[in-house]
Every structure is written in structure tokens, then in C-alpha cells.
Amino acid sequence: MPNKSAGGPAAWLSLGPGTVTLKVMARPGASRTGLLRVDPRGLVIGIAATPERGKANAELISTVARMAGVARSAVELIAGASARQKSLRIRCGDPTAIAAKLDAMASRS
């Protein structure tokens, strides 16, 4: 279950004007691609690619775009390019709807 403050958004999620920012823990080399679980540090997302020459980051961006239902070009890695803990920003027309979609996925994991 996502960490929520009293009635607020999950701790791994923040909304801005036209954006949703996510805290993510990447799991490169995972046997399953997609949302694995929710951790206090962020969403744990498994990716099959190994962390070499940006392959894992590229797959992570594609996976988050698919989860959010947005184009890959709308997702940007803003922190943690060489770390497992990363921040990604999703540009979108309706940040509240994207946040609700991601929060619902997290609740089911």
C-alpha cells in the first residue's frame, strides 16, 4: 500500500503544473518487468535490461510510460541516472488522473 500522509498523495508521488514526479527504485535484471511493489523509498519497478550504457534507464522510461498511459517522450529521468533510486517526471495534461492511475496500480501491488 502506498505511503500516504493524512489524505494526501503517496510519498513517492508529487504533482506539479502539468507534471507528475515519481520516486522509483529500479531493479535491473529482474525476471518480471513492471511494478513489483511499493517501498518507503518509492515504487519498485523491475526491468529486464542490465544497467549498462543506459539500457536499463531506457527500459525504465518505457515501462513507466506504459504504466501511466503516456507517450515515452513524456517521461524524463530527472535524477539518479547511475543509481537505483531515481526520480522521473511525466509531462501530461491531467496530472491528477495520471497520479490516480499510478496510485491505483500501487495499491494492487
C-alpha contacts under 8 A as a table, 3 or more apart, distances in Angstrom:
res1	aa1	res2	aa2	distance
1	M	38	V	6.62
1	M	106	A	6.46
1	M	107	S	4.88
1	M	108	R	7.58
1	M	109	S	7.42
2	P	10	A	5.50
2	P	11	A	7.26
2	P	12	W	7.85
2	P	38	V	6.14
2	P	39	D	7.84
2	P	40	P	7.99
2	P	103	D	7.25
2	P	106	A	6.31
2	P	107	S	6.34
3	N	10	A	5.10
3	N	11	A	5.38
3	N	12	W	7.59
3	N	40	P	6.74
4	K	7	G	6.80
4	K	8	G	5.95
4	K	9	P	5.70
4	K	10	A	4.30
4	K	11	A	5.76
5	S	8	G	5.14
5	S	9	P	6.83
5	S	10	A	6.96
5	S	11	A	7.25
9	P	13	L	6.42
9	P	14	S	7.06
10	A	13	L	5.36
10	A	14	S	7.79
10	A	103	D	7.26
11	A	14	S	7.61
11	A	40	P	7.62
11	A	42	G	7.58
12	W	22	L	5.64
12	W	23	K	4.90
12	W	24	V	7.50
12	W	40	P	7.68
12	W	41	R	6.89
12	W	42	G	4.84
12	W	43	L	6.90
13	L	20	V	7.06
13	L	21	T	5.82
13	L	22	L	4.87
13	L	23	K	6.61
13	L	99	A	7.35
14	S	20	V	5.84
14	S	21	T	5.18
14	S	22	L	6.67
15	L	18	G	7.94
15	L	19	T	5.93
15	L	20	V	4.66
15	L	21	T	6.30
15	L	95	P	6.43
15	L	96	T	7.45
15	L	99	A	7.70
16	G	19	T	4.95
16	G	20	V	6.16
16	G	21	T	7.76
16	G	95	P	7.53
17	P	95	P	7.69
18	G	91	R	5.79
18	G	92	C	5.32
18	G	93	G	5.63
18	G	94	D	6.61
18	G	95	P	5.86
19	T	89	R	6.49
19	T	90	I	5.40
19	T	91	R	4.55
19	T	92	C	5.77
19	T	93	G	7.93
19	T	95	P	5.64
20	V	89	R	5.69
20	V	90	I	5.10
20	V	91	R	6.69
20	V	92	C	7.68
20	V	95	P	5.66
20	V	98	I	7.43
20	V	99	A	6.76
21	T	87	S	6.81
21	T	88	L	5.61
21	T	89	R	4.37
21	T	90	I	6.26
22	L	42	G	7.46
22	L	43	L	7.89
22	L	87	S	5.56
22	L	88	L	5.27
22	L	89	R	6.42
23	K	41	R	6.95
23	K	42	G	4.71
23	K	43	L	6.48
23	K	85	Q	7.25
23	K	86	K	5.89
23	K	87	S	4.69
23	K	88	L	6.69
24	V	41	R	7.30
24	V	42	G	4.65
24	V	43	L	4.70
24	V	44	V	5.91
24	V	45	I	6.91
24	V	84	R	7.97
24	V	85	Q	5.75
24	V	86	K	5.15
24	V	87	S	6.06
24	V	88	L	7.51
25	M	41	R	7.13
25	M	42	G	5.88
25	M	43	L	5.88
25	M	44	V	4.64
25	M	45	I	6.25
25	M	84	R	5.47
25	M	85	Q	4.55
25	M	86	K	6.25
26	A	44	V	5.94
26	A	45	I	5.21
26	A	46	G	6.16
26	A	47	I	7.21
26	A	60	L	7.46
26	A	84	R	5.02
26	A	85	Q	6.41
26	A	86	K	7.32
27	R	30	A	5.97
27	R	44	V	6.93
27	R	45	I	5.96
27	R	46	G	4.61
27	R	47	I	5.93
27	R	84	R	7.13
28	P	46	G	6.20
28	P	47	I	4.96
28	P	48	A	5.84
28	P	49	A	5.79
28	P	50	T	5.33
28	P	51	P	6.19
28	P	56	A	6.23
29	G	46	G	7.51
29	G	47	I	6.02
29	G	48	A	4.49
29	G	49	A	5.47
29	G	50	T	5.27
29	G	51	P	7.99
30	A	33	T	6.66
30	A	46	G	5.20
30	A	47	I	5.39
30	A	48	A	5.00
30	A	49	A	7.88
31	S	46	G	7.58
31	S	47	I	7.68
31	S	48	A	6.24
32	R	36	L	7.92
32	R	46	G	5.96
32	R	47	I	6.85
32	R	48	A	6.96
33	T	36	L	8.00
33	T	45	I	7.10
33	T	46	G	4.70
33	T	47	I	4.69
33	T	48	A	6.14
33	T	63	T	7.66
34	G	45	I	5.27
34	G	46	G	5.23
34	G	47	I	6.68
34	G	63	T	6.33
34	G	64	V	7.97
34	G	67	M	7.87
35	L	43	L	6.99
35	L	44	V	6.05
35	L	45	I	4.52
35	L	46	G	6.35
35	L	105	M	7.96
35	L	106	A	7.57
35	L	109	S	7.20
36	L	43	L	7.78
36	L	44	V	5.53
36	L	45	I	5.52
36	L	46	G	6.21
36	L	109	S	6.61
37	R	43	L	6.30
37	R	44	V	5.31
37	R	45	I	7.39
37	R	106	A	6.99
37	R	109	S	5.31
38	V	42	G	6.16
38	V	43	L	4.68
38	V	44	V	5.77
38	V	106	A	6.37
38	V	109	S	7.18
39	D	42	G	5.18
39	D	43	L	5.95
39	D	44	V	6.50
41	R	85	Q	7.79
42	G	85	Q	7.96
43	L	106	A	7.57
45	I	60	L	7.62
47	I	56	A	6.75
47	I	59	E	6.58
47	I	60	L	6.40
47	I	63	T	7.94
48	A	56	A	7.61
48	A	59	E	7.97
49	A	55	K	6.03
49	A	56	A	4.93
49	A	59	E	6.84
50	T	55	K	6.62
50	T	56	A	5.60
51	P	54	G	6.49
51	P	55	K	6.18
51	P	56	A	4.94
51	P	57	N	7.51
52	E	55	K	5.85
52	E	56	A	6.94
54	G	57	N	5.22
54	G	58	A	6.16
55	K	58	A	5.19
55	K	59	E	6.26
56	A	59	E	5.12
56	A	60	L	6.01
57	N	60	L	4.95
57	N	61	I	6.17
57	N	77	L	7.90
57	N	81	A	7.12
58	A	61	I	5.24
58	A	62	S	6.34
59	E	62	S	5.05
59	E	63	T	6.05
60	L	63	T	5.03
60	L	64	V	6.13
61	I	64	V	5.26
61	I	65	A	6.10
61	I	72	R	6.62
61	I	75	V	6.13
61	I	76	E	7.10
61	I	77	L	7.35
62	S	65	A	5.10
62	S	66	R	6.19
62	S	72	R	5.55
63	T	66	R	5.14
63	T	67	M	6.19
64	V	67	M	4.98
64	V	68	A	6.06
64	V	75	V	7.48
65	A	68	A	5.16
65	A	69	G	5.85
65	A	70	V	5.12
65	A	71	A	5.94
65	A	72	R	5.17
65	A	74	A	7.40
65	A	75	V	6.24
65	A	90	I	7.98
66	R	69	G	5.03
66	R	70	V	6.45
66	R	71	A	7.65
66	R	72	R	7.67
67	M	70	V	8.00
67	M	102	L	7.17
68	A	98	I	5.99
68	A	101	K	6.84
68	A	102	L	6.44
69	G	98	I	7.94
70	V	74	A	6.49
70	V	75	V	7.95
70	V	92	C	7.65
71	A	74	A	5.40
71	A	75	V	7.44
72	R	75	V	5.64
73	S	76	E	7.42
74	A	90	I	5.52
74	A	91	R	5.10
74	A	92	C	7.08
75	V	88	L	6.70
75	V	89	R	5.70
75	V	90	I	4.53
75	V	91	R	6.55
76	E	88	L	5.51
76	E	89	R	5.20
76	E	90	I	6.47
77	L	80	G	7.62
77	L	81	A	7.04
77	L	86	K	7.36
77	L	87	S	6.14
77	L	88	L	4.52
77	L	89	R	6.49
78	I	81	A	7.83
78	I	86	K	7.66
78	I	87	S	5.59
78	I	88	L	5.48
78	I	89	R	6.62
79	A	86	K	5.45
79	A	87	S	5.00
79	A	88	L	7.11
80	G	83	A	4.84
80	G	84	R	6.94
80	G	85	Q	6.00
80	G	86	K	4.38
80	G	87	S	6.55
81	A	86	K	6.88
83	A	86	K	6.65
91	R	95	P	7.90
92	C	95	P	5.97
92	C	98	I	7.88
94	D	97	A	5.53
94	D	98	I	6.57
95	P	98	I	5.16
95	P	99	A	5.99
96	T	99	A	5.08
96	T	100	A	6.09
97	A	100	A	5.08
97	A	101	K	6.20
98	I	101	K	5.09
98	I	102	L	6.25
99	A	102	L	5.21
99	A	103	D	5.95
100	A	103	D	5.03
100	A	104	A	6.04
101	K	104	A	5.22
101	K	105	M	6.39
102	L	105	M	5.09
102	L	106	A	6.20
103	D	106	A	5.01
103	D	107	S	6.15
104	A	107	S	5.05
104	A	108	R	6.49
105	M	108	R	5.28
105	M	109	S	6.49
106	A	109	S	5.20
